Amino acid sequence: MHQRAFLLWGVALAVAVLALPVFAAERELDQGPPPSSASEIATAFQRVLPSIAKRLPIFSWIRERLDELPPFFADTELEVRTRTYYLRKERTNDDISEAWAIGGSVYYRSGWLADLFAVEAEGFTSQPLYAPNDRDGTQLLEPVQDGYTVLGIANAKLRYKGLVLTGFRQYLDLPYINRQDNRMTPNTFESITLTKSEGEIRFSTGYTWRAKLRNSDEFASMTEVIGIDKDRGFVHAGALWDPNENFRVGAIIGAIPDLYAGIYSELSIGHDFTEEFEIRLDGQFSYQRDVGKDFLGEILDENWNVGIRTVASYAGAVFRLGFSITGSNGTIFNAFGSGPSYVDLMQRSFNRAEEKALLASASYDFSRIGVDGLSVIVNFVAGFDGKFLGERRRGQEIDATIDYRVQKGLLKNFWLRIRGSWLSEQGVEQDGTDVRVILRYDIPVI
């Protein structure tokens, strides 16, 4: 009995650290600045099957020489992706986390050999510049404020008639299990996946046996990374029907034996009234339940979340209004990546038991008035009736993000991001604040 209680408390602590308000994040902003139109917003399922954009290299003479070789060498990509990141977070319980780190990654991807075989690799590092030991918890560094280096991506690919089979260390971008690339280094996974990312019908399926979370240099089983001393993997399968740019519907299911199983589905409908004025309606549904030996115990029996969002855009300005409601049997379990919820912000996910949440958001792309590369987004969410430690609580959070990306010249791909978040919650003595400054400079060598 004592072992069971100890296990449950350990899992509860892991979930609190990995999944709940402290490190909630907006999937839309993980990979880039806010979109400048409604049609550019990628849904959670679209991110499962991303298109790969190839950037122009800075050493064109190397590319010219490679072009004379077979495609396996000629289409090689090599990028140095540098990053420095400052984060200071003051929680509502007066706990402070603060660090400034520097690092990034080196990324390599070959071309296709006989249009059939390719390889991919990426090594990551994060090292402290300023990291007081008494202010751990930013997830920019390993505990306690230590640097790390890891080979996070290392895989081989086979391709045939639009199908791609990828084996070993890779990115996953599933609704609840994904790279969560909002610190120094992303989550990566040891998996075998089969995907079809083009055409009207697209799909992804696979099995994942180990994961490396954001501020770690070690891979462990899907249960071990959340504090359960068992060896379990994750299986998933999903499909998306995307007949045109104004309609898409998809669903994906997944399970970790003896832990939990879930389904995520979404629907997106859009309409272009003019070249500048677009509107769209998005809906999402998540359902989770315990399975098998129920390692999560009382943390999860079964639960659900429903979200609705409408988006309108005009001449670079994008406005979002959304609503979310979560079932009564606990918080949505989300320990392996950013959540897909429309109301998921920097400090709170607003998905506690019985919580209702309202979203209001506005963003603007200043390139429409001649300032190329500058964009701003403000998100506001108000949550009501969420159960926390046996009490119902209200909360409000407002996040502001300023992005500037150099568009041309030697500093093209230089990206400055400044973020601030303010959280007010009922029943606590002070507001929570979160300040982040991120500099990224991606150098496509070849």
Backbone torsions as a table, in degrees:
resi	resn	phi	psi	omega
1	MET	NA	-42.5	179.5
2	HIS	-65.7	-38.4	177.8
3	GLN	-63.2	-40.6	178.5
4	ARG	-63.1	-44.4	179.6
5	ALA	-64.3	-42.2	179.0
6	PHE	-62.4	-40.6	179.0
7	LEU	-62.4	-45.1	-178.8
8	LEU	-63.8	-41.6	178.8
9	TRP	-66.6	-36.8	177.6
10	GLY	-64.4	-43.3	177.6
11	VAL	-65.2	-41.8	179.3
12	ALA	-59.3	-42.0	178.1
13	LEU	-65.0	-42.2	179.3
14	ALA	-62.4	-43.4	179.1
15	VAL	-64.1	-40.8	-180.0
16	ALA	-61.9	-39.7	-178.8
17	VAL	-75.0	-39.3	-170.8
18	LEU	-90.2	-25.8	-164.2
19	ALA	-125.7	-21.7	-168.6
20	LEU	-96.4	-153.6	-164.4
21	PRO	-55.0	-32.3	-171.6
22	VAL	-58.3	-41.0	-174.0
23	PHE	-125.4	34.4	171.6
24	ALA	-65.1	154.7	-177.5
25	ALA	-154.3	155.9	179.8
26	GLU	-94.2	117.7	-178.1
27	ARG	-58.9	-34.7	-177.2
28	GLU	-59.9	-30.0	-173.9
29	LEU	-101.0	0.7	-179.1
30	ASP	-62.2	-41.8	-170.2
31	GLN	-103.8	-9.2	-177.6
32	GLY	-175.7	177.6	177.0
33	PRO	-64.9	169.1	179.8
34	PRO	-63.7	143.1	177.8
35	PRO	-61.8	154.4	-178.2
36	SER	-98.8	2.7	176.2
37	SER	-154.2	161.7	-178.6
38	ALA	-61.8	-37.9	-176.6
39	SER	-70.2	-18.5	-179.2
40	GLU	-83.5	-10.9	-178.7
41	ILE	-73.2	119.9	179.2
42	ALA	-85.9	128.9	176.0
43	THR	-74.8	169.1	-179.0
44	ALA	-58.3	-38.0	-177.6
45	PHE	-76.1	-33.6	175.7
46	GLN	-61.0	-33.0	179.0
47	ARG	-70.9	-17.6	175.8
48	VAL	-64.5	-32.7	-174.5
49	LEU	-124.5	66.5	-174.0
50	PRO	-75.4	150.3	170.8
51	SER	-83.7	147.1	-176.8
52	ILE	-102.0	115.7	179.3
53	ALA	-88.7	131.3	179.7
54	LYS	-100.2	127.5	-176.3
55	ARG	-95.4	152.6	178.2
56	LEU	-69.8	132.7	-177.7
57	PRO	-74.7	154.7	178.0
58	ILE	-81.1	-23.5	177.4
59	PHE	-104.4	83.5	-175.0
60	SER	-66.3	-27.8	-178.6
61	TRP	-67.6	-30.4	175.5
62	ILE	-68.5	-42.3	179.2
63	ARG	-61.7	-40.4	-179.8
64	GLU	-62.6	-38.2	178.2
65	ARG	-71.8	-37.7	179.0
66	LEU	-66.5	-30.5	-178.5
67	ASP	-60.9	-18.5	179.5
68	GLU	-82.8	-8.9	-176.4
69	LEU	-97.7	170.4	176.0
70	PRO	-58.6	157.5	-174.8
71	PRO	-54.8	-31.6	-179.8
72	PHE	-57.1	-34.8	178.0
73	PHE	-97.4	-38.7	-175.5
74	ALA	-63.3	-34.1	-177.8
75	ASP	-97.0	17.0	178.4
76	THR	-61.3	141.2	172.9
77	GLU	-118.9	132.1	175.2
78	LEU	-136.1	118.2	-178.3
79	GLU	-128.2	140.9	169.3
80	VAL	-104.1	117.4	-174.2
81	ARG	-112.9	95.5	-176.3
82	THR	-88.7	152.4	-177.5
83	ARG	-156.0	137.9	168.1
84	THR	-132.2	143.4	-165.6
85	TYR	-146.3	124.5	173.0
86	TYR	-112.8	133.0	179.0
87	LEU	-139.7	131.0	172.3
88	ARG	-130.3	123.0	-176.5
89	LYS	-127.3	122.8	174.9
90	GLU	-112.4	110.7	-174.9
91	ARG	-80.7	169.1	-178.2
92	THR	-69.9	-12.9	176.2
93	ASN	-96.6	14.5	177.1
94	ASP	74.9	9.5	175.8
95	ASP	-81.4	134.9	-177.2
96	ILE	-117.0	131.3	171.6
97	SER	-118.0	136.6	-177.5
98	GLU	-154.8	137.7	175.2
99	ALA	-165.5	157.1	172.2
100	TRP	-131.5	120.9	-175.2
101	ALA	-124.2	159.9	177.2
102	ILE	-136.8	147.7	-179.6
103	GLY	164.7	-135.3	-178.7
104	GLY	135.5	-144.0	-176.5
105	SER	-155.2	164.4	169.2
106	VAL	-119.2	122.9	-173.7
107	TYR	-113.6	136.0	177.2
108	TYR	-133.8	136.9	173.3
109	ARG	-143.2	129.0	179.0
110	SER	-81.1	169.3	166.1
111	GLY	-80.0	-173.9	-177.7
112	TRP	-93.2	128.3	175.3
113	LEU	-86.7	117.8	-177.1
114	ALA	55.4	30.4	-179.6
115	ASP	58.0	25.1	-172.1
116	LEU	-130.0	-37.4	-169.0
117	PHE	-129.6	138.3	176.5
118	ALA	-149.0	161.4	177.3
119	VAL	-129.8	158.6	-176.3
120	GLU	-146.6	142.1	178.6
121	ALA	-152.0	148.7	175.1
122	GLU	-153.7	125.9	175.9
123	GLY	-106.6	138.6	-174.3
124	PHE	-119.3	152.5	172.1
125	THR	-148.9	150.0	173.4
126	SER	-142.8	124.6	-176.2
127	GLN	-129.6	144.0	-175.2
128	PRO	-76.5	137.7	167.2
129	LEU	-104.6	-41.7	175.1
130	TYR	-143.5	117.7	-172.0
131	ALA	-155.4	79.4	178.1
132	PRO	-61.4	134.0	-177.3
133	ASN	-63.0	-27.6	-178.8
134	ASP	-85.7	7.2	178.9
135	ARG	-127.9	40.1	177.9
136	ASP	-68.8	165.1	173.8
137	GLY	113.3	5.1	178.2
138	THR	-76.9	-20.4	-172.9
139	GLN	65.0	19.8	168.8
140	LEU	-82.7	-24.0	-176.0
141	LEU	-135.1	167.0	174.1
142	GLU	-73.5	153.9	173.3
143	PRO	-67.1	139.5	-9.7
144	VAL	-100.4	104.4	176.8
145	GLN	58.7	37.8	179.6
146	ASP	-101.6	149.1	174.2
147	GLY	-77.8	166.3	-179.8
148	TYR	-156.5	159.4	176.0
149	THR	-140.5	138.4	-175.6
150	VAL	-153.6	144.3	170.4
151	LEU	-85.6	96.1	-172.7
152	GLY	-85.6	-29.4	179.6
153	ILE	-121.1	128.2	175.6
154	ALA	-162.8	100.7	-175.2
155	ASN	-148.4	165.2	172.8
156	ALA	-120.6	149.4	-176.2
157	LYS	-127.8	141.3	171.0
158	LEU	-119.2	135.2	-177.3
159	ARG	-126.7	136.7	177.0
160	TYR	-153.3	117.1	176.6
161	LYS	48.9	48.7	175.8
162	GLY	86.8	-8.4	176.9
163	LEU	-94.7	135.7	179.5
164	VAL	-125.2	121.7	176.4
165	LEU	-103.4	121.1	-177.9
166	THR	-119.6	132.0	-177.6
167	GLY	-126.1	135.7	174.9
168	PHE	91.6	-146.7	-165.9
169	ARG	-69.8	124.9	-174.1
170	GLN	-157.6	170.4	170.8
171	TYR	-81.1	144.0	162.9
172	LEU	-118.8	143.9	178.7
173	ASP	-130.8	47.1	177.9
174	LEU	-78.2	163.5	-175.7
175	PRO	-54.3	-40.7	-177.8
176	TYR	-116.0	-6.5	178.6
177	ILE	-129.4	105.3	-169.1
178	ASN	-157.6	179.3	-174.1
179	ARG	-69.3	-26.1	178.5
180	GLN	45.3	55.0	-170.9
181	ASP	-83.8	67.7	-179.6
182	ASN	-127.2	19.9	170.9
183	ARG	-129.4	-146.8	-178.7
184	MET	-75.8	-40.3	-178.6
185	THR	-134.4	154.8	-175.2
186	PRO	-90.9	168.5	164.1
187	ASN	-68.1	140.1	169.8
188	THR	-135.8	166.1	-167.4
189	PHE	-140.7	145.8	170.2
190	GLU	-93.5	110.1	-169.9
191	SER	-146.0	167.1	162.0
192	ILE	-124.8	124.2	-175.6
193	THR	-130.5	149.2	174.2
194	LEU	-124.4	122.4	-175.2
195	THR	-132.9	153.5	168.6
196	LYS	-130.8	106.8	-170.4
197	SER	-105.8	9.6	178.3
198	GLU	-131.4	157.1	178.0
199	GLY	99.8	176.7	-177.8
200	GLU	-69.2	-38.0	175.8
201	ILE	-108.1	123.7	179.2
202	ARG	-125.0	155.2	179.4
203	PHE	-154.7	164.0	175.3
204	SER	-145.1	137.0	174.3
205	THR	-147.8	156.1	-179.9
206	GLY	172.7	177.5	177.7
207	TYR	-130.4	131.8	-179.5
208	THR	-117.0	125.7	-177.9
209	TRP	-105.7	-25.4	178.8
210	ARG	-144.6	158.0	-179.3
211	ALA	-136.2	151.8	170.1
212	LYS	-120.2	115.3	-179.3
213	LEU	-78.9	171.9	-164.2
214	ARG	-53.3	-47.9	-174.5
215	ASN	-108.0	43.8	-178.7
216	SER	-130.5	154.8	174.2
217	ASP	-114.3	16.0	-178.8
218	GLU	-126.6	141.7	173.5
219	PHE	-95.9	138.3	177.8
220	ALA	-143.5	165.6	-179.6
221	SER	-61.7	163.0	-176.5
222	MET	-62.4	-27.4	176.7
223	THR	-85.2	-36.7	-178.8
224	GLU	-64.8	-33.9	-177.6
225	VAL	-69.2	-13.8	175.3
226	ILE	-110.9	18.6	170.4
227	GLY	93.0	9.7	178.3
228	ILE	-103.5	120.8	-174.3
229	ASP	-80.0	61.3	176.7
230	LYS	-136.0	162.5	-178.7
231	ASP	-114.1	99.8	-179.8
232	ARG	-132.4	146.5	177.4
233	GLY	-111.3	-176.5	-174.8
234	PHE	-126.9	132.1	177.1
235	VAL	-118.3	142.0	-179.5
236	HIS	-145.3	159.4	173.4
237	ALA	-157.3	136.8	180.0
238	GLY	-159.7	159.8	-179.2
239	ALA	-142.0	150.5	179.1
240	LEU	-128.2	130.1	172.0
241	TRP	-102.3	117.6	-173.9
242	ASP	-132.2	74.5	-173.8
243	PRO	-72.2	-26.5	178.9
244	ASN	-158.2	174.2	-173.7
245	GLU	-70.4	-10.2	-177.5
246	ASN	-111.6	10.4	177.1
247	PHE	-154.0	133.3	172.9
248	ARG	-156.7	146.5	177.6
249	VAL	-145.4	139.9	-178.0
250	GLY	-156.1	163.4	177.2
251	ALA	-149.9	148.8	179.5
252	ILE	-143.7	138.2	178.0
253	ILE	-119.1	153.7	179.4
254	GLY	-159.6	159.4	-178.8
255	ALA	-156.8	146.3	167.7
256	ILE	-116.2	113.3	-175.7
257	PRO	-52.3	136.2	178.8
258	ASP	68.7	5.1	178.3
259	LEU	-115.9	-73.1	179.1
260	TYR	-163.5	162.9	173.5
261	ALA	-132.6	152.5	-178.4
262	GLY	-157.3	165.9	175.6
263	ILE	-135.1	141.2	173.9
264	TYR	-127.9	134.1	177.3
265	SER	-137.1	154.8	-179.5
266	GLU	-150.4	156.3	177.7
267	LEU	-138.5	135.6	178.7
268	SER	-135.8	127.8	179.3
269	ILE	-128.5	130.2	-178.7
270	GLY	-132.0	165.8	176.7
271	HIS	-152.2	133.2	176.9
272	ASP	-99.1	109.8	178.1
273	PHE	-76.9	-41.3	174.2
274	THR	-141.3	-177.5	177.0
275	GLU	-63.6	-26.7	-177.0
276	GLU	-101.5	-29.6	-172.3
277	PHE	-103.7	115.1	179.6
278	GLU	-127.0	151.5	175.3
279	ILE	-143.2	148.8	178.2
280	ARG	-154.2	156.2	179.5
281	LEU	-122.9	128.1	179.7
282	ASP	-117.9	142.9	174.1
283	GLY	-136.4	147.0	-179.9
284	GLN	-143.6	151.2	178.9
285	PHE	-142.1	131.5	176.1
286	SER	-124.1	140.1	175.6
287	TYR	-136.9	132.8	179.8
288	GLN	-134.4	149.9	174.5
289	ARG	-154.7	157.9	177.1
290	ASP	-74.1	155.8	179.6
291	VAL	-142.1	159.1	172.4
292	GLY	57.0	-128.2	-176.7
293	LYS	-75.1	-5.6	172.1
294	ASP	57.1	60.7	179.3
295	PHE	-60.1	-25.7	-178.4
296	LEU	-80.7	-13.2	177.4
297	GLY	54.5	-128.7	-176.0
298	GLU	-74.5	-9.2	-179.9
299	ILE	-64.1	-36.0	179.9
300	LEU	-145.4	121.9	168.3
301	ASP	-103.3	-71.3	167.3
302	GLU	-154.6	148.5	-179.0
303	ASN	-159.1	168.6	-176.9
304	TRP	-149.0	162.5	175.1
305	ASN	-145.8	138.3	176.7
306	VAL	-123.8	133.9	177.6
307	GLY	-132.5	143.4	176.3
308	ILE	-132.2	139.4	179.5
309	ARG	-146.1	137.5	172.0
310	THR	-115.2	140.6	-175.9
311	VAL	-129.2	132.8	174.5
312	ALA	-129.6	140.6	179.5
313	SER	-137.0	147.2	177.3
314	TYR	-153.0	121.0	171.7
315	ALA	52.1	45.5	177.0
316	GLY	91.8	-11.7	176.6
317	ALA	-96.6	133.5	-178.5
318	VAL	-126.6	128.8	-179.5
319	PHE	-120.6	136.6	-179.3
320	ARG	-128.2	137.2	170.1
321	LEU	-128.6	133.1	-176.4
322	GLY	-145.8	165.2	179.3
323	PHE	-144.0	142.4	179.5
324	SER	-139.4	143.9	174.1
325	ILE	-139.8	137.3	-178.6
326	THR	-114.8	145.6	-180.0
327	GLY	-65.7	-179.8	-168.3
328	SER	-92.2	-2.4	-171.3
329	ASN	-102.1	31.2	175.2
330	GLY	117.1	175.0	178.9
331	THR	-72.5	145.8	173.7
332	ILE	-61.6	129.3	-177.3
333	PHE	-77.6	126.4	-171.1
334	ASN	-154.9	71.6	-173.5
335	ALA	-104.1	0.9	-171.6
336	PHE	-123.4	20.5	179.4
337	GLY	159.4	-178.3	175.4
338	SER	-69.4	145.9	176.9
339	GLY	-83.3	157.5	-178.9
340	PRO	-86.8	-2.8	-172.5
341	SER	-61.0	142.2	177.9
342	TYR	-66.5	-20.7	-176.6
343	VAL	-105.7	19.5	-179.8
344	ASP	-83.9	111.3	-176.1
345	LEU	-114.5	-168.5	-171.9
346	MET	-66.8	-39.2	-175.5
347	GLN	-108.5	-30.6	-178.3
348	ARG	-128.3	144.9	176.1
349	SER	-94.0	-16.1	178.6
350	PHE	53.6	46.0	178.6
351	ASN	-133.4	33.5	175.8
352	ARG	-73.0	166.7	-179.1
353	ALA	-55.1	128.9	177.5
354	GLU	63.8	15.2	-178.7
355	GLU	-79.9	133.9	171.3
356	LYS	-109.3	139.1	-176.2
357	ALA	-140.1	142.9	178.7
358	LEU	-116.4	135.7	179.9
359	LEU	-114.1	136.3	168.2
360	ALA	-133.4	129.7	-173.7
361	SER	-145.4	145.7	175.7
362	ALA	-143.6	138.5	176.4
363	SER	-139.1	159.3	-179.8
364	TYR	-146.4	137.5	176.9
365	ASP	-101.4	109.4	-173.3
366	PHE	-75.2	-4.4	175.2
367	SER	-63.6	-21.4	178.4
368	ARG	-66.7	-19.6	177.9
369	ILE	-117.7	22.8	170.9
370	GLY	96.9	0.7	178.4
371	VAL	-104.5	85.2	-174.9
372	ASP	-65.3	136.2	174.5
373	GLY	90.0	-7.2	-178.2
374	LEU	-100.2	130.7	176.2
375	SER	-147.0	155.3	-177.9
376	VAL	-138.0	141.1	173.7
377	ILE	-137.5	140.7	174.9
378	VAL	-126.4	125.9	178.4
379	ASN	-117.5	135.5	176.0
380	PHE	-130.1	130.9	176.3
381	VAL	-131.7	134.5	173.1
382	ALA	-116.5	126.1	-180.0
383	GLY	-111.6	145.1	-175.6
384	PHE	-133.7	143.7	168.7
385	ASP	66.1	13.4	178.8
386	GLY	-69.0	135.0	179.9
387	LYS	-87.1	127.5	178.3
388	PHE	-143.0	118.7	-177.8
389	LEU	53.1	41.6	175.4
390	GLY	81.7	0.5	-179.6
391	GLU	-118.2	153.1	173.0
392	ARG	-91.6	133.2	-175.9
393	ARG	-133.4	147.4	170.5
394	ARG	-102.0	154.0	177.2
395	GLY	-157.2	151.0	176.2
396	GLN	-134.9	140.4	177.1
397	GLU	-136.3	139.1	173.9
398	ILE	-127.8	129.4	-179.8
399	ASP	-120.0	140.4	175.3
400	ALA	-129.1	135.6	-178.7
401	THR	-133.4	130.4	174.3
402	ILE	-115.1	125.5	178.5
403	ASP	-118.9	137.2	171.3
404	TYR	-135.3	122.3	179.5
405	ARG	-122.9	124.7	177.5
406	VAL	-67.5	132.9	-171.5
407	GLN	-97.3	-17.9	-177.6
408	LYS	-156.7	170.5	179.9
409	GLY	85.4	-171.1	-176.6
410	LEU	-61.4	-31.8	-178.0
411	LEU	-92.0	13.2	174.8
412	LYS	-56.5	139.2	-175.1
413	ASN	82.3	6.6	169.9
414	PHE	-79.5	131.2	-172.3
415	TRP	-135.1	119.5	174.0
416	LEU	-106.9	128.4	178.4
417	ARG	-128.0	129.4	176.3
418	ILE	-122.7	127.5	-175.3
419	ARG	-131.7	144.5	174.5
420	GLY	-141.3	143.8	-178.3
421	SER	-140.7	139.7	178.2
422	TRP	-129.6	127.7	-176.4
423	LEU	-123.9	127.6	175.4
424	SER	-119.6	127.3	-178.8
425	GLU	-130.0	142.0	175.5
426	GLN	-65.4	139.4	174.2
427	GLY	87.2	6.6	176.5
428	VAL	-122.5	157.5	-172.0
429	GLU	-83.2	-22.3	-177.1
430	GLN	-143.8	160.8	177.4
431	ASP	-77.6	155.6	173.3
432	GLY	-96.1	141.8	177.7
433	THR	-128.8	151.8	-178.7
434	ASP	-146.6	117.6	-179.7
435	VAL	-121.7	131.7	-178.3
436	ARG	-136.9	138.5	172.5
437	VAL	-130.1	121.8	-176.1
438	ILE	-126.2	131.4	172.6
439	LEU	-116.7	127.4	176.8
440	ARG	-127.6	140.1	175.3
441	TYR	-141.4	105.4	-179.9
442	ASP	-92.5	125.5	-177.3
443	ILE	-114.6	101.2	176.7
444	PRO	-76.0	97.1	-174.1
445	VAL	-66.3	-50.4	177.4
446	ILE	-141.0	NA	NA
